[in-house]
Amino acid sequence: MPIDPHTFDSEGWQRGTVVWRQAWPGSKGLVSLRLSKPVSPLCAGQYIKLACADADGAWGVRYLSVASAPDGAPELLVAPVTGDREPGDPAGLSIGDAVAFSCAGAGKLVVPPDGGGTLWLLAAGTGLAPLLAVARAGNTGFECLVLVHSVRYAGQLAWRDELQERAAQGELAYVPLVTRHTSGDADPRITTLIANGRLETLARVPFDPAGDAAMLCGSGAMTAETRAALVALGFLDERVVTEF
């Protein structure tokens, strides 16, 4: 939504700058940004509001999940804005650009409090960001983490090297999925792989609906369909966490 920059000096906002930027090659404009000040309080999985200006000086606000662990400056994963009348495009920001952002995190996409066996982190597209924050924060109370990232094209597998390294060190199981331009006739969508048992094979971790939990982030359709697939396996609805 358009916003008056004078409100940034009110409670709830802080002014800062972009201090780091990384474009993801082959991703059609996907970038990561790091901001200059921490957000507190913040739980892994939550989002912040980010305001930036367009070329005409008009400011707009976006809601963006934080990809970094809660104890550092927030890192974001941003897709370019297309066909939107909202002022400003965070994907077009450069190092040193002025922004305003929330003083505290918000949202209910947080780790279930009771722990358990395996925590399944199931993401599509930029939905990776909050689930990556969970993996980076650690200390989830679960015995095992599985992070599944589904994208259309391989270039959109942001942080792939880091996640592969974490998997090699035994911190988690990492399952990257590319849904377009893949070889063979198999359907690589998360819901299909849950239903036919291949996700367990790829992760090398079996589902245990009695002890496991899941966190989902993606489009509304993705989260609804994935929730239904997990509940069909026997997951309790309250152990499948989404933002909405």
C-alpha positions in Angstrom: 0.0 0.0 0.0 1.2 3.6 -0.6 2.5 5.2 2.5 3.6 8.6 3.7 7.3 8.5 4.6 6.7 10.9 7.5 5.0 8.0 9.3 8.3 6.1 9.5 9.3 8.1 12.5 6.3 6.7 14.4 6.3 3.7 16.6 6.7 0.4 14.8 9.1 1.6 11.9 12.8 2.1 11.7 14.8 3.7 9.0 17.8 1.9 7.5 19.6 1.0 4.3 20.4 -2.0 2.1 23.9 -3.2 3.1 24.2 -6.3 0.9 22.6 -7.6 -2.3 22.9 -10.8 -4.2 21.2 -11.5 -7.5 20.5 -15.2 -8.2 21.8 -16.1 -11.7 19.3 -17.6 -14.0 16.4 -16.8 -11.7 14.7 -14.0 -13.8 15.3 -11.2 -11.3 15.3 -13.0 -7.9 17.5 -11.2 -5.3 18.5 -11.4 -1.7 18.9 -8.3 0.4 20.3 -7.6 3.8 19.2 -4.6 5.9 21.3 -2.5 8.2 19.5 -3.0 11.6 18.2 -6.0 13.5 14.5 -6.6 14.1 13.5 -7.4 17.6 11.6 -9.4 18.7 11.6 -11.8 15.8 10.9 -15.5 15.7 12.2 -17.7 12.9 9.5 -17.9 10.2 8.1 -14.5 10.7 7.8 -11.5 8.3 8.4 -7.8 8.3 7.1 -4.8 6.5 9.5 -3.2 4.1 8.9 0.2 2.5 10.9 1.6 -0.4 10.4 4.4 -3.0 10.0 4.3 -6.7 11.7 6.7 -9.2 9.1 9.3 -8.6 9.6 9.3 -4.8 6.4 7.5 -3.9 6.7 5.0 -1.2 5.0 1.6 -1.0 5.0 -1.3 1.5 5.6 -5.0 1.0 5.3 -7.8 3.4 8.4 -10.0 3.2 9.5 -13.1 5.2 12.9 -12.9 6.9 15.3 -15.6 5.7 18.0 -15.1 8.4 18.2 -16.3 12.0 16.5 -14.0 14.5 19.7 -12.7 16.1 21.1 -10.9 13.0 20.3 -8.2 10.5 17.3 -9.3 8.4 18.0 -11.0 5.1 15.2 -11.1 2.5 14.4 -13.1 -0.6 12.7 -10.8 -3.2 11.1 -11.5 -6.5 10.7 -8.6 -9.0 7.3 -6.9 -9.0 5.4 -7.2 -12.3 2.0 -5.7 -13.1 1.6 -4.1 -9.7 0.4 -0.5 -9.0 2.1 -0.5 -5.6 5.0 2.1 -5.6 8.5 0.8 -5.3 10.1 -2.6 -6.2 12.3 -4.1 -3.5 14.0 -6.3 -6.1 15.4 -3.1 -7.7 17.1 -1.8 -4.6 20.9 -1.4 -4.5 23.4 -1.3 -1.7 23.1 2.0 0.1 19.4 2.7 -0.8 17.2 4.0 1.9 14.4 1.9 3.2 12.1 1.7 6.2 11.1 -1.5 7.9 9.4 -3.0 10.9 11.0 -2.8 14.3 9.5 -6.3 15.2 8.6 -9.4 13.4 5.0 -10.6 12.9 3.1 -13.7 11.7 2.1 -17.1 13.0 4.4 -19.2 10.7 6.6 -20.3 13.7 7.9 -23.7 14.9 5.3 -25.8 16.7 6.2 -25.6 20.4 6.0 -29.3 21.4 8.8 -30.6 19.2 8.8 -34.2 18.0 10.3 -36.4 15.4 10.8 -34.7 12.0 9.9 -31.1 11.1 9.0 -31.0 7.4 9.8 -27.6 5.9 7.9 -27.5 2.6 8.4 -24.4 0.5 7.6 -23.2 -3.0 9.4 -20.3 -4.7 10.2 -17.4 -2.4 8.3 -19.3 0.4 11.8 -20.7 1.1 12.8 -17.6 3.1 10.9 -18.2 6.4 11.7 -21.9 6.4 15.4 -21.2 5.7 15.3 -19.0 8.8 14.0 -21.9 10.8 16.8 -24.1 9.5 19.4 -21.4 10.2 18.1 -20.8 13.7 18.4 -24.4 14.8 17.2 -25.6 18.2 13.7 -26.5 16.9 13.0 -29.2 19.4 12.7 -31.8 16.6 15.0 -34.7 16.0 15.3 -34.1 12.3 14.7 -31.4 9.7 13.7 -31.9 6.1 13.7 -28.9 3.9 12.0 -29.3 0.5 12.2 -26.4 -2.0 10.0 -26.5 -5.1 10.7 -24.0 -8.0 9.8 -23.8 -11.6 13.4 -23.4 -12.9 16.7 -24.5 -11.4 18.0 -20.9 -11.3 15.4 -20.2 -8.6 17.0 -22.6 -6.1 18.3 -19.8 -3.9 20.8 -20.7 -1.2 21.2 -24.1 -2.8 25.0 -24.3 -2.0 24.4 -23.4 1.6 21.6 -25.9 2.0 23.7 -28.7 0.3 26.5 -27.9 2.7 24.1 -28.0 5.7 22.9 -31.4 4.4 26.4 -32.7 4.0 27.1 -31.7 7.7 24.0 -33.6 8.8 22.0 -30.6 9.9 19.1 -31.4 7.7 17.9 -33.3 4.6 17.6 -31.1 1.6 15.3 -31.9 -1.4 15.3 -29.4 -4.3 12.5 -29.9 -6.8 12.3 -28.3 -10.3 8.8 -28.5 -11.8 9.6 -27.3 -15.4 12.0 -28.6 -18.0 12.7 -31.7 -16.1 13.5 -35.0 -17.7 11.1 -38.0 -17.6 7.3 -38.1 -17.1 7.3 -38.1 -13.3 5.3 -35.3 -11.6 7.7 -33.4 -9.3 5.1 -31.4 -7.4 5.3 -31.7 -3.6 1.7 -32.9 -3.3 2.2 -35.7 -5.8 5.5 -36.8 -4.1 3.7 -36.9 -0.7 0.9 -39.0 -2.1 3.0 -41.5 -4.0 5.7 -41.9 -1.3 8.6 -40.5 -3.3 9.2 -37.5 -1.0 10.1 -39.9 1.8 12.5 -41.7 -0.7 14.1 -38.5 -1.8 14.5 -37.2 1.8 15.5 -40.6 3.1 13.2 -39.9 6.0 9.9 -41.7 6.6 6.7 -39.8 7.5 5.5 -40.4 11.1 2.2 -38.4 11.4 2.0 -39.2 15.1 5.3 -37.4 15.9 6.1 -35.2 13.0 5.0 -31.7 12.2 5.2 -29.5 9.0 5.6 -25.9 8.1 4.4 -24.8 4.7 5.0 -21.6 2.7 4.1 -20.8 -0.9 1.0 -19.8 -2.7 -2.5 -20.2 -1.2 -3.2 -23.1 -3.5 0.1 -24.8 -2.7 -0.4 -24.6 1.1 -4.0 -25.7 0.9 -3.2 -28.7 -1.3 -0.1 -29.7 0.7 -2.0 -29.4 4.0 -4.7 -31.7 2.6 -2.1 -34.2 1.4 -0.5 -34.3 4.9 -3.8 -34.6 6.7 -4.7 -37.5 4.4 -1.5 -39.2 5.7 -2.7 -38.8 9.2 -1.1 -35.5 10.3 -3.1 -33.6 12.8 -4.3 -30.3 11.3 -2.8 -28.3 14.2 0.6 -29.8 13.4 0.6 -28.4 9.9 1.6 -24.7 10.3 0.9 -22.0 7.7 0.7 -18.3 7.7 -3.0 -18.3 6.7 
